[in-house]
Amino acid sequence: MTNTTSPIVSWLLSDNHWFNAEPRAVHLLPIPSWLQGVAKPYAAASHDPKAPLAVEFLTAELWMIFAPVVFYWIYSTWLYILSHLKLTMFEVHRIQTDQPARKPNKVTVQKVLFTVFLQHVVQSITALVLVVLTRPDNVVEWRMESPLVAIGKFFIATVLLDTYQYWMHRWMHVNRALYKRFHSVHHELTVPFAYGALYNHPVEGFLMDTVGGAIPSLILNMHPWTSAIFYSISTLKTVDDHCGYAWAWSPARLFNSNGAEYHDIHHWGKGVMYNFSQPYYTFWDHIMGTEYESAMERLRIKREAELGTTADKKEDNEDAGRAVRGDKSVKATESNTIKRVGSSGKAALRQRKVDHSSDDGGDSATTSTSRASPVRSSQRLSEKAKSK
């Protein structure tokens, strides 16, 4: 087992592989005098000693500059043709984009193609300038990293790219001036399609994509071959995120949900303030609470809690109202009782006074009569005795 794996391990850890073969000159060009200052550091790399001043464009650097552009147009064209052929075996993977609330695209395909072409021109010129400014003097001796190191650099670069693009992308949305002036151009595509992956305002295209891709390469000091692989895969992934198809066989689905479906949410409706992550991972959206599905779930729970609290408060208010109304009715009943009792009591009191006054009046009349006429009283007494 050891004898079988040791050559593989040695190859993974070694930088002695086919990428690092002797550099080949693509072609030799005589350099004009106004370019001699730029080309001078590379004249020594030429295999033509007779050329007064020549430059060798290494294959890796050419791939680093132009491979992402070529892959972009090949893959986008294939997807665009596929969307018009409407083959059943591919249409089953198409994302639904005919929602009634979704507005149609505000831009023509021709304008998208022209804008993307301009961005690629700027991107290629920038890459060429970076090659000139960052290329070391010993270009012939600069060997590509071992496969293991190259893979490690690639994954670190994807994290760096995602981090840069998440915060730049989110800033373009949060800052209304930046959105209105720059990023709203990209959101003219409410129904994304493959060619529109790099449809941006030129300023945003330079800051978001060109600079965003260059930063990981410079930080990690990638060999041009490693950078070419990183740029090409990143470009294909960006196109795939805008193609309108959710491929079941996409390698990206093995890592997370960041694909065409995920990014499509961001292009219309409430989703424009969510799903900022691109092009590889979704961890920044989850960390910062901008992942659409989980954010909507949190809002749903919050609304249910608020509705429950409101219902409880309403029920408490109703109970309090009933209690208040009950107290008022009790008080009203007591008041009415008191009033009824009071009125009848007053009537009874008046009756008692009348009765008492009448009794007192009879007794006083008798007393006064007996006092006034003792003869009559004696006669009455004698009459009573006879009757007995």
Buried (B, 14 or more C-beta within 10 A) or exposed (E): EEEEEEEEEEEBEEBEEEBBEEBEBEEBBEBEEEEEEEBEBBBEBBEEEEBEBBBBBBBBBBBBBBBBBEBBBEBBEEBBEBBEEEEEEBEEBBBEBEEEEBEEBEBEEEEBBEBBEBBBEBBBEBBBEBBBEEBEEEBEEBBBBBBEBBBEBBEBBBBBBBBBBBEBBBEBBEEEEBBEBBBBBBBBBBBBBBBBBBBBBBEBBBBBBBBBBBBBBEEBEBBBBBBBBBBBBBBBBBBBBBBBBBBEEBEBBEEBBBBBBBBBBBBBBEBBBBBBBBBBBBBBBEEEEBBBEEBEEEEEEEEEEEEEEEEEEEEEEEEEEEEEEEEEEEEEEEEEEEEEEEEEEEEEEEEEEEEEEEEEEEEEEEEEEEEEEEEEBEEEEEEEEEEE
